[in-house]
Amino acid sequence: MVNSVIEKDVTVEGNITSSKGSVEVRGRVVGDVSAQAVTVLEGGTVDGALSAKSVTVEGIYSGKIQCEDLQLAASSQVQADVSAQSMSTESGAQLQGNIKVSGKSAS
């Protein structure tokens, strides 16, 4: 899997799509992010929709999350409408919004 990184000193205004890879955000993204896996690292900020199989938030996020697996770290600050199959949160994670966790799909 290809890994794309938005570094700390970078601000992206616009949508990011990676059909076969992952996106790590250490800087700032204003726009939607779609990939196999999306990670908003501590110090990173995303304002837009996230769509991926796996989403991990350690930083600041605002928008709408649609994923299979959502992980929120203790350092995360999330204001979002969430639709996920599974979700785990560390103690200290901040989450505001509507949450729908459907459970694992039968396959």
Buried (B, 14 or more C-beta within 10 A) or exposed (E): EEEEBBEEEEEBEEEBEBEEEBBBBBBBBBBBBBBBBBBBBEBBBBBBBBBBEBBBBBBBBBBBBBBBBBBBBEBBBBEBEBBBBBBEBEEEBEBEEEBEEEEEEEE
